[in-house]
């Protein structure tokens, strides 16, 4: 495996781990504030949903996949 691919996997893994820790801190911080803190979770879940839909659309859209047109 090429070194650049290994570095990419490590960077993506660290970024996902940091995002999970940050999301957990926001979640537990909002829950500790009581009912008012739950209002913080609404934008957090909306942003997560939008990111999820963007990634799902990019992975499933065959028309926008320009790598399929590259000769091998």
PDB file with SEQRES, HELIX, SHEET and CRYST1 records, atoms N, CA, C and O in Angstrom:
SEQRES   1 A   72  UNK UNK UNK UNK UNK UNK UNK UNK UNK UNK UNK UNK UNK          
SEQRES   2 A   72  UNK UNK UNK UNK UNK UNK UNK UNK UNK UNK UNK UNK UNK          
SEQRES   3 A   72  UNK UNK UNK UNK UNK UNK UNK UNK UNK UNK UNK UNK UNK          
SEQRES   4 A   72  UNK UNK UNK UNK UNK UNK UNK UNK UNK UNK UNK UNK UNK          
SEQRES   5 A   72  UNK UNK UNK UNK UNK UNK UNK UNK UNK UNK UNK UNK UNK          
SEQRES   6 A   72  UNK UNK UNK UNK UNK UNK UNK                                  
HELIX    1 AA1 UNK A    3  UNK A   32  1                                  30    
HELIX    2 AA2 UNK A   38  UNK A   60  1                                  23    
HELIX    3 AA3 UNK A   66  UNK A   69  5                                   4    
CRYST1    1.000    1.000    1.000  90.00  90.00  90.00 P 1           1          
ATOM      1  N   UNK A   1       0.849  -1.166   0.000  1.00  0.00           N  
ATOM      2  CA  UNK A   1       0.000   0.000   0.000  1.00  0.00           C  
ATOM      3  C   UNK A   1       0.899   1.234   0.000  1.00  0.00           C  
ATOM      4  O   UNK A   1       1.927   1.266   0.676  1.00  0.00           O  
ATOM      5  N   UNK A   2       0.505   2.233  -0.754  1.00  0.00           N  
ATOM      6  CA  UNK A   2       1.301   3.448  -0.872  1.00  0.00           C  
ATOM      7  C   UNK A   2       1.250   4.263   0.418  1.00  0.00           C  
ATOM      8  O   UNK A   2       0.274   4.215   1.166  1.00  0.00           O  
ATOM      9  N   UNK A   3       2.308   4.999   0.652  1.00  0.00           N  
ATOM     10  CA  UNK A   3       2.412   5.785   1.870  1.00  0.00           C  
ATOM     11  C   UNK A   3       1.339   6.861   1.943  1.00  0.00           C  
ATOM     12  O   UNK A   3       0.814   7.143   3.020  1.00  0.00           O  
ATOM     13  N   UNK A   4       1.011   7.462   0.803  1.00  0.00           N  
ATOM     14  CA  UNK A   4      -0.005   8.514   0.827  1.00  0.00           C  
ATOM     15  C   UNK A   4      -1.380   7.966   1.206  1.00  0.00           C  
ATOM     16  O   UNK A   4      -2.162   8.663   1.852  1.00  0.00           O  
ATOM     17  N   UNK A   5      -1.679   6.747   0.819  1.00  0.00           N  
ATOM     18  CA  UNK A   5      -2.962   6.140   1.174  1.00  0.00           C  
ATOM     19  C   UNK A   5      -3.012   5.809   2.675  1.00  0.00           C  
ATOM     20  O   UNK A   5      -4.056   5.964   3.309  1.00  0.00           O  
ATOM     21  N   UNK A   6      -1.901   5.361   3.233  1.00  0.00           N  
ATOM     22  CA  UNK A   6      -1.837   5.072   4.668  1.00  0.00           C  
ATOM     23  C   UNK A   6      -2.020   6.359   5.463  1.00  0.00           C  
ATOM     24  O   UNK A   6      -2.752   6.382   6.452  1.00  0.00           O  
ATOM     25  N   UNK A   7      -1.361   7.420   5.036  1.00  0.00           N  
ATOM     26  CA  UNK A   7      -1.488   8.709   5.716  1.00  0.00           C  
ATOM     27  C   UNK A   7      -2.924   9.216   5.620  1.00  0.00           C  
ATOM     28  O   UNK A   7      -3.456   9.758   6.589  1.00  0.00           O  
ATOM     29  N   UNK A   8      -3.545   9.044   4.473  1.00  0.00           N  
ATOM     30  CA  UNK A   8      -4.941   9.459   4.313  1.00  0.00           C  
ATOM     31  C   UNK A   8      -5.839   8.709   5.284  1.00  0.00           C  
ATOM     32  O   UNK A   8      -6.694   9.322   5.923  1.00  0.00           O  
ATOM     33  N   UNK A   9      -5.666   7.404   5.410  1.00  0.00           N  
ATOM     34  CA  UNK A   9      -6.480   6.616   6.342  1.00  0.00           C  
ATOM     35  C   UNK A   9      -6.268   7.065   7.786  1.00  0.00           C  
ATOM     36  O   UNK A   9      -7.222   7.139   8.561  1.00  0.00           O  
ATOM     37  N   UNK A  10      -5.037   7.359   8.142  1.00  0.00           N  
ATOM     38  CA  UNK A  10      -4.757   7.801   9.511  1.00  0.00           C  
ATOM     39  C   UNK A  10      -5.396   9.165   9.772  1.00  0.00           C  
ATOM     40  O   UNK A  10      -5.997   9.374  10.826  1.00  0.00           O  
ATOM     41  N   UNK A  11      -5.274  10.082   8.833  1.00  0.00           N  
ATOM     42  CA  UNK A  11      -5.851  11.414   9.003  1.00  0.00           C  
ATOM     43  C   UNK A  11      -7.366  11.342   9.093  1.00  0.00           C  
ATOM     44  O   UNK A  11      -7.967  11.998   9.944  1.00  0.00           O  
ATOM     45  N   UNK A  12      -7.986  10.560   8.235  1.00  0.00           N  
ATOM     46  CA  UNK A  12      -9.444  10.421   8.273  1.00  0.00           C  
ATOM     47  C   UNK A  12      -9.878   9.746   9.576  1.00  0.00           C  
ATOM     48  O   UNK A  12     -10.879  10.150  10.167  1.00  0.00           O  
ATOM     49  N   UNK A  13      -9.163   8.747  10.024  1.00  0.00           N  
ATOM     50  CA  UNK A  13      -9.492   8.079  11.282  1.00  0.00           C  
ATOM     51  C   UNK A  13      -9.397   9.015  12.473  1.00  0.00           C  
ATOM     52  O   UNK A  13     -10.267   9.002  13.344  1.00  0.00           O  
ATOM     53  N   UNK A  14      -8.351   9.826  12.519  1.00  0.00           N  
ATOM     54  CA  UNK A  14      -8.204  10.790  13.611  1.00  0.00           C  
ATOM     55  C   UNK A  14      -9.306  11.841  13.550  1.00  0.00           C  
ATOM     56  O   UNK A  14      -9.844  12.232  14.587  1.00  0.00           O  
ATOM     57  N   UNK A  15      -9.648  12.301  12.353  1.00  0.00           N  
ATOM     58  CA  UNK A  15     -10.704  13.303  12.213  1.00  0.00           C  
ATOM     59  C   UNK A  15     -12.054  12.745  12.665  1.00  0.00           C  
ATOM     60  O   UNK A  15     -12.821  13.448  13.323  1.00  0.00           O  
ATOM     61  N   UNK A  16     -12.346  11.509  12.325  1.00  0.00           N  
ATOM     62  CA  UNK A  16     -13.610  10.896  12.751  1.00  0.00           C  
ATOM     63  C   UNK A  16     -13.630  10.731  14.269  1.00  0.00           C  
ATOM     64  O   UNK A  16     -14.657  10.973  14.903  1.00  0.00           O  
ATOM     65  N   UNK A  17     -12.517  10.327  14.850  1.00  0.00           N  
ATOM     66  CA  UNK A  17     -12.459  10.168  16.301  1.00  0.00           C  
ATOM     67  C   UNK A  17     -12.651  11.510  17.005  1.00  0.00           C  
ATOM     68  O   UNK A  17     -13.380  11.589  17.994  1.00  0.00           O  
ATOM     69  N   UNK A  18     -12.012  12.554  16.512  1.00  0.00           N  
ATOM     70  CA  UNK A  18     -12.179  13.873  17.106  1.00  0.00           C  
ATOM     71  C   UNK A  18     -13.607  14.392  16.947  1.00  0.00           C  
ATOM     72  O   UNK A  18     -14.141  15.019  17.862  1.00  0.00           O  
ATOM     73  N   UNK A  19     -14.220  14.142  15.811  1.00  0.00           N  
ATOM     74  CA  UNK A  19     -15.612  14.564  15.609  1.00  0.00           C  
ATOM     75  C   UNK A  19     -16.545  13.822  16.558  1.00  0.00           C  
ATOM     76  O   UNK A  19     -17.498  14.409  17.070  1.00  0.00           O  
ATOM     77  N   UNK A  20     -16.284  12.535  16.799  1.00  0.00           N  
ATOM     78  CA  UNK A  20     -17.116  11.764  17.729  1.00  0.00           C  
ATOM     79  C   UNK A  20     -16.963  12.288  19.157  1.00  0.00           C  
ATOM     80  O   UNK A  20     -17.952  12.407  19.880  1.00  0.00           O  
ATOM     81  N   UNK A  21     -15.744  12.598  19.563  1.00  0.00           N  
ATOM     82  CA  UNK A  21     -15.509  13.134  20.908  1.00  0.00           C  
ATOM     83  C   UNK A  21     -16.167  14.503  21.046  1.00  0.00           C  
ATOM     84  O   UNK A  21     -16.809  14.776  22.060  1.00  0.00           O  
ATOM     85  N   UNK A  22     -16.020  15.360  20.053  1.00  0.00           N  
ATOM     86  CA  UNK A  22     -16.616  16.688  20.094  1.00  0.00           C  
ATOM     87  C   UNK A  22     -18.140  16.605  20.131  1.00  0.00           C  
ATOM     88  O   UNK A  22     -18.783  17.334  20.886  1.00  0.00           O  
ATOM     89  N   UNK A  23     -18.717  15.723  19.321  1.00  0.00           N  
ATOM     90  CA  UNK A  23     -20.171  15.542  19.341  1.00  0.00           C  
ATOM     91  C   UNK A  23     -20.655  15.019  20.681  1.00  0.00           C  
ATOM     92  O   UNK A  23     -21.710  15.432  21.162  1.00  0.00           O  
ATOM     93  N   UNK A  24     -19.898  14.118  21.289  1.00  0.00           N  
ATOM     94  CA  UNK A  24     -20.258  13.611  22.613  1.00  0.00           C  
ATOM     95  C   UNK A  24     -20.191  14.688  23.675  1.00  0.00           C  
ATOM     96  O   UNK A  24     -21.055  14.755  24.549  1.00  0.00           O  
ATOM     97  N   UNK A  25     -19.171  15.533  23.607  1.00  0.00           N  
ATOM     98  CA  UNK A  25     -19.072  16.633  24.564  1.00  0.00           C  
ATOM     99  C   UNK A  25     -20.243  17.594  24.436  1.00  0.00           C  
ATOM    100  O   UNK A  25     -20.787  18.045  25.445  1.00  0.00           O  
ATOM    101  N   UNK A  26     -20.637  17.912  23.213  1.00  0.00           N  
ATOM    102  CA  UNK A  26     -21.783  18.788  23.009  1.00  0.00           C  
ATOM    103  C   UNK A  26     -23.058  18.124  23.525  1.00  0.00           C  
ATOM    104  O   UNK A  26     -23.880  18.771  24.173  1.00  0.00           O  
ATOM    105  N   UNK A  27     -23.219  16.845  23.238  1.00  0.00           N  
ATOM    106  CA  UNK A  27     -24.410  16.122  23.677  1.00  0.00           C  
ATOM    107  C   UNK A  27     -24.509  16.089  25.198  1.00  0.00           C  
ATOM    108  O   UNK A  27     -25.556  16.430  25.749  1.00  0.00           O  
ATOM    109  N   UNK A  28     -23.455  15.691  25.882  1.00  0.00           N  
ATOM    110  CA  UNK A  28     -23.507  15.604  27.334  1.00  0.00           C  
ATOM    111  C   UNK A  28     -23.554  16.982  27.985  1.00  0.00           C  
ATOM    112  O   UNK A  28     -24.156  17.146  29.046  1.00  0.00           O  
ATOM    113  N   UNK A  29     -22.931  17.958  27.366  1.00  0.00           N  
ATOM    114  CA  UNK A  29     -23.025  19.326  27.888  1.00  0.00           C  
ATOM    115  C   UNK A  29     -24.443  19.862  27.783  1.00  0.00           C  
ATOM    116  O   UNK A  29     -24.928  20.527  28.699  1.00  0.00           O  
ATOM    117  N   UNK A  30     -25.103  19.579  26.679  1.00  0.00           N  
ATOM    118  CA  UNK A  30     -26.481  20.036  26.496  1.00  0.00           C  
ATOM    119  C   UNK A  30     -27.424  19.309  27.448  1.00  0.00           C  
ATOM    120  O   UNK A  30     -28.357  19.910  27.980  1.00  0.00           O  
ATOM    121  N   UNK A  31     -27.184  18.022  27.664  1.00  0.00           N  
ATOM    122  CA  UNK A  31     -28.047  17.273  28.574  1.00  0.00           C  
ATOM    123  C   UNK A  31     -27.870  17.711  30.015  1.00  0.00           C  
ATOM    124  O   UNK A  31     -28.810  17.616  30.804  1.00  0.00           O  
ATOM    125  N   UNK A  32     -26.689  18.187  30.376  1.00  0.00           N  
ATOM    126  CA  UNK A  32     -26.466  18.623  31.751  1.00  0.00           C  
ATOM    127  C   UNK A  32     -27.125  19.967  32.039  1.00  0.00           C  
ATOM    128  O   UNK A  32     -27.335  20.309  33.202  1.00  0.00           O  
ATOM    129  N   UNK A  33     -27.454  20.731  31.007  1.00  0.00           N  
ATOM    130  CA  UNK A  33     -28.117  22.020  31.200  1.00  0.00           C  
ATOM    131  C   UNK A  33     -29.618  21.879  31.406  1.00  0.00           C  
ATOM    132  O   UNK A  33     -30.284  22.854  31.755  1.00  0.00           O  
ATOM    133  N   UNK A  34     -30.148  20.718  31.204  1.00  0.00           N  
ATOM    134  CA  UNK A  34     -31.582  20.506  31.396  1.00  0.00           C  
ATOM    135  C   UNK A  34     -32.363  20.743  30.116  1.00  0.00           C  
ATOM    136  O   UNK A  34     -31.818  20.621  29.019  1.00  0.00           O  
ATOM    137  N   UNK A  35     -33.639  21.082  30.254  1.00  0.00           N  
ATOM    138  CA  UNK A  35     -34.501  21.228  29.070  1.00  0.00           C  
ATOM    139  C   UNK A  35     -34.043  22.328  28.121  1.00  0.00           C  
ATOM    140  O   UNK A  35     -34.209  22.205  26.907  1.00  0.00           O  
ATOM    141  N   UNK A  36     -33.469  23.401  28.661  1.00  0.00           N  
ATOM    142  CA  UNK A  36     -33.001  24.480  27.786  1.00  0.00           C  
ATOM    143  C   UNK A  36     -31.816  24.001  26.950  1.00  0.00           C  
ATOM    144  O   UNK A  36     -31.662  24.404  25.797  1.00  0.00           O  
ATOM    145  N   UNK A  37     -30.996  23.158  27.522  1.00  0.00           N  
ATOM    146  CA  UNK A  37     -29.843  22.634  26.801  1.00  0.00           C  
ATOM    147  C   UNK A  37     -30.218  21.727  25.646  1.00  0.00           C  
ATOM    148  O   UNK A  37     -29.440  21.543  24.710  1.00  0.00           O  
ATOM    149  N   UNK A  38     -31.418  21.160  25.717  1.00  0.00           N  
ATOM    150  CA  UNK A  38     -31.859  20.303  24.617  1.00  0.00           C  
ATOM    151  C   UNK A  38     -32.070  21.092  23.325  1.00  0.00           C  
ATOM    152  O   UNK A  38     -32.054  20.520  22.235  1.00  0.00           O  
ATOM    153  N   UNK A  39     -32.266  22.402  23.448  1.00  0.00           N  
ATOM    154  CA  UNK A  39     -32.403  23.233  22.248  1.00  0.00           C  
ATOM    155  C   UNK A  39     -31.095  23.269  21.447  1.00  0.00           C  
ATOM    156  O   UNK A  39     -31.108  23.535  20.245  1.00  0.00           O  
ATOM    157  N   UNK A  40     -29.985  23.006  22.107  1.00  0.00           N  
ATOM    158  CA  UNK A  40     -28.689  22.956  21.411  1.00  0.00           C  
ATOM    159  C   UNK A  40     -28.633  21.734  20.504  1.00  0.00           C  
ATOM    160  O   UNK A  40     -27.969  21.753  19.467  1.00  0.00           O  
ATOM    161  N   UNK A  41     -29.325  20.682  20.892  1.00  0.00           N  
ATOM    162  CA  UNK A  41     -29.261  19.440  20.129  1.00  0.00           C  
ATOM    163  C   UNK A  41     -29.991  19.522  18.790  1.00  0.00           C  
ATOM    164  O   UNK A  41     -29.645  18.802  17.854  1.00  0.00           O  
ATOM    165  N   UNK A  42     -30.992  20.386  18.690  1.00  0.00           N  
ATOM    166  CA  UNK A  42     -31.744  20.491  17.445  1.00  0.00           C  
ATOM    167  C   UNK A  42     -30.843  20.907  16.285  1.00  0.00           C  
ATOM    168  O   UNK A  42     -30.836  20.217  15.265  1.00  0.00           O  
ATOM    169  N   UNK A  43     -30.074  22.012  16.387  1.00  0.00           N  
ATOM    170  CA  UNK A  43     -29.164  22.340  15.274  1.00  0.00           C  
ATOM    171  C   UNK A  43     -28.090  21.286  15.053  1.00  0.00           C  
ATOM    172  O   UNK A  43     -27.683  21.047  13.917  1.00  0.00           O  
ATOM    173  N   UNK A  44     -27.625  20.650  16.132  1.00  0.00           N  
ATOM    174  CA  UNK A  44     -26.610  19.611  15.996  1.00  0.00           C  
ATOM    175  C   UNK A  44     -27.135  18.441  15.168  1.00  0.00           C  
ATOM    176  O   UNK A  44     -26.441  17.955  14.275  1.00  0.00           O  
ATOM    177  N   UNK A  45     -28.336  17.991  15.452  1.00  0.00           N  
ATOM    178  CA  UNK A  45     -28.923  16.898  14.685  1.00  0.00           C  
ATOM    179  C   UNK A  45     -29.253  17.317  13.250  1.00  0.00           C  
ATOM    180  O   UNK A  45     -29.125  16.511  12.329  1.00  0.00           O  
ATOM    181  N   UNK A  46     -29.676  18.567  13.054  1.00  0.00           N  
ATOM    182  CA  UNK A  46     -29.959  19.043  11.694  1.00  0.00           C  
ATOM    183  C   UNK A  46     -28.681  19.089  10.849  1.00  0.00           C  
ATOM    184  O   UNK A  46     -28.699  18.690   9.684  1.00  0.00           O  
ATOM    185  N   UNK A  47     -27.591  19.566  11.417  1.00  0.00           N  
ATOM    186  CA  UNK A  47     -26.317  19.601  10.688  1.00  0.00           C  
ATOM    187  C   UNK A  47     -25.855  18.182  10.377  1.00  0.00           C  
ATOM    188  O   UNK A  47     -25.393  17.905   9.270  1.00  0.00           O  
ATOM    189  N   UNK A  48     -25.976  17.290  11.347  1.00  0.00           N  
ATOM    190  CA  UNK A  48     -25.615  15.895  11.111  1.00  0.00           C  
ATOM    191  C   UNK A  48     -26.448  15.252  10.016  1.00  0.00           C  
ATOM    192  O   UNK A  48     -25.930  14.490   9.200  1.00  0.00           O  
ATOM    193  N   UNK A  49     -27.750  15.562   9.998  1.00  0.00           N  
ATOM    194  CA  UNK A  49     -28.627  15.009   8.965  1.00  0.00           C  
ATOM    195  C   UNK A  49     -28.258  15.538   7.581  1.00  0.00           C  
ATOM    196  O   UNK A  49     -28.245  14.785   6.607  1.00  0.00           O  
ATOM    197  N   UNK A  50     -27.960  16.821   7.498  1.00  0.00           N  
ATOM    198  CA  UNK A  50     -27.578  17.406   6.204  1.00  0.00           C  
ATOM    199  C   UNK A  50     -26.280  16.784   5.706  1.00  0.00           C  
ATOM    200  O   UNK A  50     -26.167  16.456   4.525  1.00  0.00           O  
ATOM    201  N   UNK A  51     -25.299  16.616   6.591  1.00  0.00           N  
ATOM    202  CA  UNK A  51     -24.041  15.991   6.197  1.00  0.00           C  
ATOM    203  C   UNK A  51     -24.280  14.558   5.749  1.00  0.00           C  
ATOM    204  O   UNK A  51     -23.709  14.113   4.754  1.00  0.00           O  
ATOM    205  N   UNK A  52     -25.124  13.832   6.482  1.00  0.00           N  
ATOM    206  CA  UNK A  52     -25.458  12.447   6.112  1.00  0.00           C  
ATOM    207  C   UNK A  52     -26.095  12.393   4.722  1.00  0.00           C  
ATOM    208  O   UNK A  52     -25.734  11.531   3.921  1.00  0.00           O  
ATOM    209  N   UNK A  53     -27.034  13.292   4.417  1.00  0.00           N  
ATOM    210  CA  UNK A  53     -27.697  13.296   3.112  1.00  0.00           C  
ATOM    211  C   UNK A  53     -26.720  13.655   1.994  1.00  0.00           C  
ATOM    212  O   UNK A  53     -26.801  13.086   0.906  1.00  0.00           O  
ATOM    213  N   UNK A  54     -25.807  14.581   2.240  1.00  0.00           N  
ATOM    214  CA  UNK A  54     -24.830  14.965   1.218  1.00  0.00           C  
ATOM    215  C   UNK A  54     -23.916  13.789   0.890  1.00  0.00           C  
ATOM    216  O   UNK A  54     -23.661  13.504  -0.280  1.00  0.00           O  
ATOM    217  N   UNK A  55     -23.428  13.112   1.916  1.00  0.00           N  
ATOM    218  CA  UNK A  55     -22.542  11.969   1.693  1.00  0.00           C  
ATOM    219  C   UNK A  55     -23.298  10.848   0.983  1.00  0.00           C  
ATOM    220  O   UNK A  55     -22.764  10.230   0.062  1.00  0.00           O  
ATOM    221  N   UNK A  56     -24.529  10.581   1.400  1.00  0.00           N  
ATOM    222  CA  UNK A  56     -25.322   9.524   0.764  1.00  0.00           C  
ATOM    223  C   UNK A  56     -25.590   9.849  -0.705  1.00  0.00           C  
ATOM    224  O   UNK A  56     -25.543   8.960  -1.555  1.00  0.00           O  
ATOM    225  N   UNK A  57     -25.868  11.109  -1.004  1.00  0.00           N  
ATOM    226  CA  UNK A  57     -26.113  11.502  -2.392  1.00  0.00           C  
ATOM    227  C   UNK A  57     -24.852  11.379  -3.237  1.00  0.00           C  
ATOM    228  O   UNK A  57     -24.909  10.933  -4.383  1.00  0.00           O  
ATOM    229  N   UNK A  58     -23.722  11.771  -2.678  1.00  0.00           N  
ATOM    230  CA  UNK A  58     -22.462  11.689  -3.428  1.00  0.00           C  
ATOM    231  C   UNK A  58     -22.068  10.246  -3.703  1.00  0.00           C  
ATOM    232  O   UNK A  58     -21.486   9.949  -4.746  1.00  0.00           O  
ATOM    233  N   UNK A  59     -22.379   9.350  -2.777  1.00  0.00           N  
ATOM    234  CA  UNK A  59     -22.013   7.949  -2.969  1.00  0.00           C  
ATOM    235  C   UNK A  59     -22.945   7.220  -3.930  1.00  0.00           C  
ATOM    236  O   UNK A  59     -22.538   6.251  -4.570  1.00  0.00           O  
ATOM    237  N   UNK A  60     -24.193   7.677  -4.038  1.00  0.00           N  
ATOM    238  CA  UNK A  60     -25.155   6.943  -4.857  1.00  0.00           C  
ATOM    239  C   UNK A  60     -25.404   7.569  -6.223  1.00  0.00           C  
ATOM    240  O   UNK A  60     -26.084   6.956  -7.047  1.00  0.00           O  
ATOM    241  N   UNK A  61     -24.890   8.744  -6.495  1.00  0.00           N  
ATOM    242  CA  UNK A  61     -25.157   9.431  -7.756  1.00  0.00           C  
ATOM    243  C   UNK A  61     -24.168   8.955  -8.825  1.00  0.00           C  
ATOM    244  O   UNK A  61     -22.983   9.285  -8.770  1.00  0.00           O  
ATOM    245  N   UNK A  62     -24.655   8.187  -9.785  1.00  0.00           N  
ATOM    246  CA  UNK A  62     -23.797   7.665 -10.860  1.00  0.00           C  
ATOM    247  C   UNK A  62     -23.504   8.716 -11.928  1.00  0.00           C  
ATOM    248  O   UNK A  62     -22.470   8.636 -12.592  1.00  0.00           O  
ATOM    249  N   UNK A  63     -24.387   9.698 -12.109  1.00  0.00           N  
ATOM    250  CA  UNK A  63     -24.173  10.713 -13.142  1.00  0.00           C  
ATOM    251  C   UNK A  63     -23.023  11.650 -12.780  1.00  0.00           C  
ATOM    252  O   UNK A  63     -22.345  12.175 -13.664  1.00  0.00           O  
ATOM    253  N   UNK A  64     -22.806  11.857 -11.500  1.00  0.00           N  
ATOM    254  CA  UNK A  64     -21.795  12.802 -11.055  1.00  0.00           C  
ATOM    255  C   UNK A  64     -20.448  12.137 -10.795  1.00  0.00           C  
ATOM    256  O   UNK A  64     -19.522  12.794 -10.321  1.00  0.00           O  
ATOM    257  N   UNK A  65     -20.322  10.858 -11.094  1.00  0.00           N  
ATOM    258  CA  UNK A  65     -19.096  10.124 -10.811  1.00  0.00           C  
ATOM    259  C   UNK A  65     -18.142  10.254 -11.995  1.00  0.00           C  
ATOM    260  O   UNK A  65     -18.212   9.471 -12.943  1.00  0.00           O  
ATOM    261  N   UNK A  66     -17.255  11.243 -11.940  1.00  0.00           N  
ATOM    262  CA  UNK A  66     -16.338  11.472 -13.054  1.00  0.00           C  
ATOM    263  C   UNK A  66     -15.191  10.480 -13.079  1.00  0.00           C  
ATOM    264  O   UNK A  66     -14.473  10.407 -14.077  1.00  0.00           O  
ATOM    265  N   UNK A  67     -14.996   9.718 -12.021  1.00  0.00           N  
ATOM    266  CA  UNK A  67     -13.937   8.717 -12.025  1.00  0.00           C  
ATOM    267  C   UNK A  67     -14.286   7.512 -12.896  1.00  0.00           C  
ATOM    268  O   UNK A  67     -13.396   6.772 -13.314  1.00  0.00           O  
ATOM    269  N   UNK A  68     -15.541   7.317 -13.164  1.00  0.00           N  
ATOM    270  CA  UNK A  68     -15.948   6.190 -14.027  1.00  0.00           C  
ATOM    271  C   UNK A  68     -15.560   6.451 -15.485  1.00  0.00           C  
ATOM    272  O   UNK A  68     -15.479   5.512 -16.277  1.00  0.00           O  
ATOM    273  N   UNK A  69     -15.323   7.695 -15.841  1.00  0.00           N  
ATOM    274  CA  UNK A  69     -14.996   8.042 -17.229  1.00  0.00           C  
ATOM    275  C   UNK A  69     -13.498   7.998 -17.491  1.00  0.00           C  
ATOM    276  O   UNK A  69     -13.077   8.181 -18.633  1.00  0.00           O  
ATOM    277  N   UNK A  70     -12.699   7.767 -16.493  1.00  0.00           N  
ATOM    278  CA  UNK A  70     -11.245   7.713 -16.652  1.00  0.00           C  
ATOM    279  C   UNK A  70     -10.867   6.320 -17.152  1.00  0.00           C  
ATOM    280  O   UNK A  70     -11.317   5.309 -16.612  1.00  0.00           O  
ATOM    281  N   UNK A  71     -10.039   6.285 -18.185  1.00  0.00           N  
ATOM    282  CA  UNK A  71      -9.602   4.985 -18.697  1.00  0.00           C  
ATOM    283  C   UNK A  71      -8.597   4.348 -17.760  1.00  0.00           C  
ATOM    284  O   UNK A  71      -7.790   5.034 -17.134  1.00  0.00           O  
ATOM    285  N   UNK A  72      -8.654   3.038 -17.672  1.00  0.00           N  
ATOM    286  CA  UNK A  72      -7.747   2.332 -16.752  1.00  0.00           C  
ATOM    287  C   UNK A  72      -6.669   1.625 -17.493  1.00  0.00           C  
ATOM    288  O   UNK A  72      -5.819   0.980 -16.880  1.00  0.00           O  
TER     289      UNK A  72                                                      
END                                                                             
